[in-house]
Amino acid sequence: MWQDTVIALVGLSFGFMLLPQVRDCIRGKSVNVYTAGLTTVGLYILAITFFTLDMWITVIAEIFSGSVWLLLFLFSVINKRKKK
């Protein structure tokens, strides 16, 4: 199914584009934790949905992007607690 490949490439691209932001969060910056948390949940829900459609490449891509957002969420929570 060609749609699986296209959706996966877009999902992977979104995940890779966030890696510089993860680096910044490791260095002490943060993103909005609500945005990061809700995006994480949404991407994992999409992964489950694509799993039910047997779109395996897209499942992997969505889990990757969701995990990058999860890292942003976790580092941002940690960084905000350090600043208090």
Summary of the structure (lengths in Angstrom):
residues: 84
radius of gyration: 13.9
end to end distance: 49.9
largest distance: 49.9
contacts: 242
relative contact order: 0.21
helix: 85%
strand: 0%
